[in-house]
């Protein structure tokens, strides 16, 4: 058995091969096996190789194979290698005469699995760059000596010990994993390690050294380093590493292979942070530099967008597993019936439905989706796809419902909407294509764009808002509407939550797709159950979110109340005083600023009352400042975001929804269930109360709202003086309507 086997793939390198072979033949390590793998060269390379074999036959093994690329040739050579250690050398590079002798000595001395050296980048026109390895234990390299704190005398090696042997030095391996030099040709490897792990190079792909190194590294017990420049890494324009084509995109497949390998071998959790760091660094480092050199502009743009996606996929908040809460069953079989339409599926298993929404946070559409999914999960296999995971309402999903998310949690990043728009097709293919019988985009916006891409399944879009107003009326809104029309045309069915929304949709987009109105479904039993909770014991009310005194004081200033004083705050001094509750996102659409101004005018007239606002949003600071400015902070009270608002609605005298525009007004359904007096501006939301007696519909302007609240506080509305009667709320028929469109 030879001490070292050197595998040299050869393909059309007549200009460089002689220098390479000469450097191998002249190695001071005599017990060496040089394995030449001819990958069907068509130039003079074969003749040059044969000349060296004739004069040094004892050192060479000559192999020929059909052309398969660098990885294929290396793997082929591994099958014939007999050396104690293995080395790889590219046929256009060359090495110093004492390289393998020095590295082999160090390997034997340290009983190392891998020995690594430094190298020199060389160009034909004479430029040279000396590449010295970083130290992997977070200490600096000074005076060409590695300061590990353990090595003595020459300090020419650094050992990496497995965590079982030395827990501290496991950090060295992790450090190496973040910033390695993965090239195969500046190392020698113990053959026993390669054979035992069955590690091979990925064939048909470039970036092969990256995958080989990361598949081998977890099983390495010791790596030694010799800080000498032994390898001359020759840069030529026609080499694989310098040819930037669509093959540059192989990096994405390589990274996927690495992550899959770590997961399949149950070592992913151990090295997750290091792998993601490495991936991000490569995406926006060497990989992006190569992509920018691609001459074909279409390929270049495609690769840049893909780079953005992978960079985000491997960011710290990403759910790479795509199985955020529960494991997703992606097995799926579609069988078309000749007598049925294209959406007929064999009923061997329940149909698989995927609902999409931005995030399952606290909100009207989100609440409706949770209730619908919980009702349908006994008859269908339900999956909910979100852009952002870890929404507050995910915990309320039935255990049979699966969830998939792109990002583990929400990020305040303006690039995300742009990324979703540009990479929508890529996202759809990655997460959804060929996995479900029915795709349902449950909210207008990014989800509607992602779910619109072609698949052999039924596509439904749910529209919750007045589409003519939700984007505003500026030039930007016109562009969004124009773009979305193209997406909506791809849907088989459009479901709208009110007749007014249906008319608005048709005015903007015309008669595209089938359109049907289905009102929002609310789980009555859940609302009644949660409304019975004692406010003082409501565990979801979180006024203070920090132990830091300064932050606590800020929360006091913002919300103006303490948990122990809620009952006292909502307590009325007399029967004429009224409490109003608003449950709303704090956005301009909800017109909370208008309500603050009306409230101030009523207070000035001596009409005592309080308004409680439950919710959070981008306008919070502006609204708090306005309440402070108008000196109504003690009577216009922001409770913040509360998961269970129903005890507050139940205790209030009135429920108010006084928005500029609405989709349907799901919260009005909840107020109806709790039999509350309702104030609502004349928007699409009035459809929710058309069969409800205890309502006051108000013209949608500030003066009309002032007059209506004035009359309420003065007791002028006859309907409000009538004896309260229970409202018989029944909306189970809505589930049947939903099933009919599936």
N, C-alpha and C positions, 0 to 999 in steps of 0.2 A: 504494500500500500504506500503510495506517494505521500509526502508531507502536505502537498498542496496541489489542487487541480485548478487551473485557470481556464475559464470558458470564454472563448472569443468568437462571437458571431461575425460572419463576413458577408458583406453584400455591397458590391460596386464601390470599393474603396482603394482602387489601384494607386491613387496618389499618396495614400497614407499607410497602407498595410505593411510595407517593408519596414518602416520606422517602428511600427508597433511590434512586429515579430522580432526585430533585432533587439529591442529592449527586453523582450521575454527570454530570448535565447541567452542573453548576457547576464541573467539574474545570478547573483552570488549564492542563492539557495539552489543547490544542485538537484535535490530530490523533488523535482517539480514535473507535473503532468500538464501539458498545454493541449487543450481540446479545441480544435478549429471546427466550427459548424458553418459549412458553406450553405448559405440560404439562397441558392440558385443565382449566384453572381453572373452577370453577363459581360463584364469587362475583363481586364487582365488580372484581377485579384487572384483567381484560381491558379494561374501560372506562377505568380509570385509565391503563393503559399506552398505549392509543390516543390519549388526550388529550396525553400528552407527545410521542408520535411526530409528531402533527400540527404541533406548534410547534417541533420540533427534528428534522425528517425526515432531515437530512443525517448526523446522528450515529447513527441507529438502523438495525438490521436486525431485522425482526420475523418470528419463526418459530413455527409451530404444529405440534404433534405429539400423538399419542395418549399418554395418561398412562402413564408408565413409571418415574417416580421421579426423584430428584435426579441420579443418575449418568447415567441415560439422557438427560436433558435436557442435561447438560454435554457429553456425548459428541456429541450431535446438533449442538450449537452449535459444537464444534471443527471439524466438517466445513465450516462456512461462514466460519470466521474467516480473516482475511487480514492481520492485524496482525503487525508484527515481533515483538512480545511478546504473551503471552496472560495475562489475569487472570480470576479467577472471583470472583463476589460473590453471596452469598445474598440473596434479595429481601426478607428481614426485617432485614438489616443496613444500615448506611450508613457513609460514609467522609468523611474530611477533604478539603477542596477541593484541596489541593496534593499529595495522596497520590501519584497516578500520575505527575505531573510530576517530583517528587523521586526517585521510584523509577526512572523511565525514565532520568533524567540519570545516576544512579549506575550503572545497568546499562550504559549506553553508555561511561561513563568507565572502568569496570572490565572491560568486555567480559564481563559476568557472564551465566551461564546462568539463574540465579535471583537475585532480590532479595527480601529478607524484611524486614518491619517489625514493630513491636510493636502490641498492640491492647488494647482496654478491654472487659471484661465489663460489660454493663449490664442491669439489671432494671427493669421498669416502675415499681416503687415507689421508684426513685431510687438504689439501691445500685450502686456501681461498684467494680470490681477492675482494677487496672492490671497487665497481663501483659507482663513484660519477658523477652526471650529469654536463656537461659543462654549463656555463651560456650562454644564448642565446642573450644577448645584447652586446656581444663583450667585456665585462669587466670581470675581473678575479674573481674567488672565493677565498676568504681568510678567514681563521679561521672559515670555515664552514658557513660563512654568505655571502649572495649574495649582491654585491654592485650595485644596480640599479640606485642609485641617487634619488629614489622616496620613497622607503619604509622606514618606521620608526620602532623604538623599536626593536622587535624581528627579523625583516627582514626574515621571514620564507616563504615568497611567492614572486613570480614574476608574474606580470600580462602581458598578451599579449592582446593589444587592437586593434580592427580592424582599418584599415586605415581611415575609415570614421570618427572614433572617435578621433584617435590620429595618425597622419601621421608618427610621429617619431617611435612609437612603432610597426608599421607595419614591420619595419626593424627587430624587434625581431622575428617575425614569420618567416621571410625569413631566418634569421640566424638559427633558429631551423630547417628549411627545409633542410639546407645544412648539418647539423651534428646532427640529432636527435637520440634519443634512442627509436626505434619504437616498442620495445617489448610491448605486450598488457597487461602483467600480473603485471606491476609495476604502474598501473594507475587505476583510477576509472573514468567512463564516464557518463555524464548526459544522461539518457535513451531517453529523449525527442530529444536530438541532433542526436542520432543514428537512431531513428525511422523517424525523419523528413528528414534526408538525405538518408535514406534507405541503409546505409552503411553496407556491409557484408564482410566476409572473402572469398577469392577466393578458391573454393573447388577443390581438386585434385592437388593442388600445395603447395610446401613448400615456405618459405619466405612470408607466409601469413600475418604476422604482418606488413610488409613493405607496402603492398598494402592497408591494412585496415587503417593504420595511415595516409598515404598520401591522401587518398580519403576523410578522415574526416577533416584533418587539415585546408583546406581553409575556412571551415564554422565555425571554432572555434572562439568564441569571447574572451575567457579568459582561460588561463592555469595557474594553481598555482602549486608550487613546495614545497615539504617539505623535508628538507635535513636530512632524517634519513634512516638508512638501514633496511627496513622492510621485504624485500623478500629474501629468501635463494634459489638461482638459482642452482639447483643440476645438476651436469654434470655426465652423465652416457654414457658408450660407445655405447649402443644400442639405444640411443635416436634419434629422427628425426634430431635434429640439429647437431649431431655428426656422422651421417651415410652418408658418401660421396659416392654417386652413380650417375647414369645418372640424377637422380632427382635434383641434384645440379644445373643442367641447367635450372631449373624452374625460376631462377632469371631473365633470359632474357625475358620470358613471363610476369613476374611480372612487369618489367620495361616498357615493351610495353603497358601493361594494364594501368599503371599509366599515361603515356604520352597521351594515347588515351582518358582517362577520363578527363584530364585537357583541351585537345583540344575540346572535345565534349561539355564541359561546359563553353567554352569561357573564361577560366582563364589561359590558357597556356602562353600567352604573359606576363602576370603579374609575373609569377614565373619561366619563362624559364631558366634564368641563374642559379637559385638555384637548379632546377631539374637536369640540366645537370651536375652541380658540384657534386651533390649527386650521380648521376649515375656513373660518372667517379671514384669517391672515392670508391664506392662499387665494381666496376669491378676490380680495381687493389688493393683492400683491402681485406675485409672479403671473398668476393666471390672467388677471385683467390686463397686465402689460402685453402679454402675448395676443390677447383678443384685440387690443387696440391696433395691433400691427396687421390684422387681417385686411386684405385689399378689397374683398367683396363686401360692399356696404350692407347688403341685406343680411349676410351671415354675421357680420360684425354687430349689427343692431340686435339680432336675435340672441347672440352670445352675451351681450351686455345686459339685456333684460333677464336672461337666465342667471347671470351672475348676481344681479340684485336679488332675485328670488332666493338663491342659495345662501347668499349673505344673510338675509332675513331669517331663512329657515334654520341657520345655525347660530342665530343670535341668542343671547342669554335667556330671553323670555319665550323662545320657540318651543312648541310641542313637537319635537322631531318625530315622536312615535305615532303621531296622528291618532292617539287613543287616549284623549285627555282625561276622561272620567272612567269609561268602561271600554273594554276591548270591542272593536268593531268587526262584525262578521262581514267579510267582503266576498264570500262565496255567492255566486249569482248565476242563474241560468235563465235565459230568455228563449221561449219557444213560441214561434209565430203560428197562428192558426190560419189556414187558407180561407176559411169562411168568415173569420172575424176581421176587424180592422187591425192596423199595425200595432195596437197596444194590447191585444189579447194575449194573455199569458196562461200557460198551463197551470192549473191550480193544484200542483203537487205540493206547493208550499205557499205560505202567505206572501202577498205582494210586499215588496220592499219599497218603502217611501222615505225619501230624504227631504226634510224641511230645512231651509236655509234662512238664517237671520244673522245680523251683524254680531250681536252678543246677547246672551240671555241675562241681561241686567234688569233692573227694576224699571218697567215701562209698560204701557198699555198693550202694544202689539206683542211684546214678549210674554206678558201674562196670558193673553189669549192663546198664543202658541202652546204654552205649557199645558193649559187646560184642554186644548184640542188633542195634543199628543197623548196625554194621559187617558183621554176617552178612547182614542183609536188603537192604542197599543195592544189591546186584547185581540183585535181583528187583523192587524197589520204589523209587519216588522218595521218599526220606526227608528230612524236615525236623525239626529239634529246636527247640522253642520253650521259652525259659526266661524267668523273671521277671528274673533277673540274668545278664548276660553275663560273658565273660572267665573262665569256670570253668577250673580246672586241667586237666580231662579233655577240654576241647574240642580240644586239640591232637592227641588220639589218635583223633579221628574220621576216617573215610575221606574223601578229597577230594570224593567224590560227594555227601556229606551236607551239607545246608544248615542254617544256624542263624539263628534270629530271637530277639531279646530285647527286653523292654520297656525295661530300664535297662542301660546300658553295663556297669556293674559293681555289686557289692553295696554297699548303703548301710545304715548302722546307724541306721535311721529307723523308729520305732514306728508311724508313720502308714501305712507301706507295706501291711502285712497288712489294715488297715481299708480302705484305698483299693482293694485287690484285691477284697475282699469286696463293697464297695458298688458299685464300677465294673466288676465282672466282665463284665457283658453288653457294656458299651461296649468293653472290651479285646478281647473275643471278636470283636465286629463289626469292630473296627479291624484286627486282626492275622490272624484265622483264618476268619471266615465266608466260605463259598463258595470256599475255596482248596484244600481237601483232601477226599479220598474217605473217610478214616478219621481221627478224632481219638482219640488215646490219652493219657489223663491217667495218667502213670506213677508218680505219688506222691500219697498222700492229703494233703489240706490245700488250700492256695490254688489249685493247678493243677486239682484235681478240680472246684473251684467254677467256675473260668473256663471249662473245657472242657465244662461241662454244658449250656451254652446252646444253644438250638435251631438246628439246621442240617439241610440235606438230606443228611446223611452218617451213617455208622456211628460210634457212640461207645463206647469201651472205657475202663474205669477199672481200674488196677492197684493192688492193696492189698498193701503190704509188711509192715505191722505188725499186731499184735494190736489191733484197733480198740477193744476194750473197755478197753485200758490206756493207749494212746498219748496220750490227752488227759488222763489222770488220772481222779479220781473226785469232784471237787468240783462245785459248781453250775455253774461256768464250763464244765467238761467236758460236763455234761449239755446245756447250751445248744449247744455245738459239735456234739455228736452229733445233736441235734434238727435243727439247720440242715443238716448234711451228709446226713441221710436224704432230705431234699427234693432235694438235688443228685444223690445216687446213683440215685434213682428215674428220672432222665432218661437213664441209660446203658442201652445194649442188652446189654452184657456186662460182668461184673465178674470180673476175673482175680485170684486170691489165690495167694500163694506157698507156702502150706502148708495141710494139712487142718485143723490147729488154728486157724489164722487164719480159715479158712472158717467153722468152727463159731462162733468169737467174733463174726464179722461177722453171721451169721444170728441170734445171740442179741441183738445190739444193734438191727439194722435189719429183721429178719424176712426173708421170702422175696421180696426185691425184685430184679428183673432176673435174667438168667441168670448163674449162678456156676460158675466152673471153676477148678481148681487147676492151676497150671503152676509147677514149681520154677524157681528162678533159674538162668539160663544163664551159664556162665563159659567163657571162651576158654582151653582147657587149654594150647595151644601158647604163648600169650602169657605165662601164669604160669610155665611151665617156662623160657622164654627169659629172662625178667626175673630169675628166681631164680638164674640162673647168673652174674649180675653180681657182681663183687668189691665187698664192702661198702666198702672204703677208697676205691674209685673211683666210688662212687655219687654222681653229680652232683646228685641231687635232695635230698640231705641238706643243709639250710641251717640251721646252728646260729646263725650270726651274720648278721643282716639289715641291719647298719648299720656305718658307719665310725666312728661316735661311740663313744668309749671307755666312757662311762657306760652306753649301751645294750648294748654288748658285755658289760660286767660283769653287767648284768641278765640277759642271756641265759645267761651262765655259771651264775648262781645258779639260774635256772629249770630248765635242762636237765642240769646237772651232768656234762657231758662235753665233750670236744673231738673234732673229726673224726679227728685222728691217733691217738686212743686207743680207737677203737671195738673194734678187734680185741682189744686188751688187756682191755677191760671185759668182753667176752663170753667171754673165756678162763676155763676152769674150773681150779681148783687140784687136783681129784681127780675120779675117776669117779663118786663119790657126789654131788657137787655138781650141781645141775640149774639150767638156765636156762629160764624161761617167757617166752613172748611173747604179748602181748595187742594186737590191732589193733582200735581202737574209738574212736568219738567220745567225748569227755569230757563226758558228760551223765549225769544221775542214773539213767536207765534202765539204764546199763551196770554200775552197782554197783561202780565202781572203789574207792570209799571202803571198802566192805566187804572187798575184797581187800587193801587196805593194812593193815587191822586184823588180818586173818588172817596176813598176812606177818609182822607184828611179833611175834605169838604164836609162830610157828614159829622165828623168829630167836632168841627168848628161850629156846627149848628146844634150841638148838644145831644146828638143821637148816639148814645153810648153803645158800643158793640166791639167785638173782636173778630179778627180774621186770621185763621191759622193756615199756613201754606206748607204742605208736605211735598218735598221733592228737592231735586238738586239739578244743576245745569250750568251752562256757560255764562248765563246772565246773573248768577248769584251775587257776585260782588257789586255789580251795578245796582241791583235791586236793594241790597242791604244798605248801600250808600244813600239811595233815594229815601228809604225809610228813615234813616238817620237824619238826613237833611230836612225832611218834613216833620221830624219829631213824632213819629208814630211807632217807634221801635217796641213800645210796651203794649201796643194794641194790634199791630200788624206783625204777627209773630211767625218767623221762619223756623219750622221744626226740623228741617233737613230731610235727608232721605231715610224713610222708614219702611222696612220690609212689610210690616203689617199695619196699614193705615186704617183698617176697618173699625177699631174701637173709637177712633177719633171722629170718623164719619158718623158712627152711631150716636155719639154723645152730642154732636153739633145740632143746631136748629136747622141749618140750611147747608146744602151742598151746592157749590158754585162752579160752573165751567164757563168762563167769560172770555174765550179766546177770539183772536181775529179770524181764524179758520180752524176747522177740525175735519177729521176723516169720518169717524162715526161717534166717538165719545164713549169708549168702553167703560170709563169710570161712571158714566151715568147709569149704565146697567147695574153696576154694583150699588149705587145709591138707591136705585129702584128696589133692589133686593132687600135693602135695609129700610125701605119705606120712608125715605127722607124727602123733605121739601127741596125742590131743585130749581136753581136759577141758571139759565143757559142763554147765551147769545145766539142769534139767528144764523147758524152755520149748518153744515151737514149733520152735526150732532143732534139736531132736533128730531131726526128720524128715530133716535133711540127712545124718545119720550112721547112719541105721537099717540100711544095708547095709555099714557100715564096721566092721571088727573092732577097730581100734586106738583105742578110745574109752572114756571113763569118764563115765557120766551121773551127775550129782550132784544130790541134793535141793536145792531152791532156798532155802537158809537159811545163815546164817553158820557155824553149828556144823558142818553137813554139809560145807561147803567146807573148813573147817579139818581135819576128819577125813580127807577125801579127799586133800588135799595132804600131810598128815602121812604117810599110807600110801604115797603116791607117793615121797616123799623117803626113806622107810624101806625101799623096794623090796618092798612087800607085794603088789603087783598082779601076778598071774601073767602076764597078757596083755602086760605091759610087759617081761617078761623073755624073751619069745619072739623068735626071730630075725626081723629086719625083712624084709618082703617087699614088692615093688612092688604098688601098688594100681592096677588097670586101670580108669581113669576114662574114661567115655564118656557124654557128654550131648548128642550131636548130635540125638537124637530130640526134644529140647526145642524146637529151631528149627522142626521140623515141627509140633509142637503149637501153637506161636505162629502159624505160617502158617494153621493150620486155623481160628483164631478171627478172622482178619483178613477 
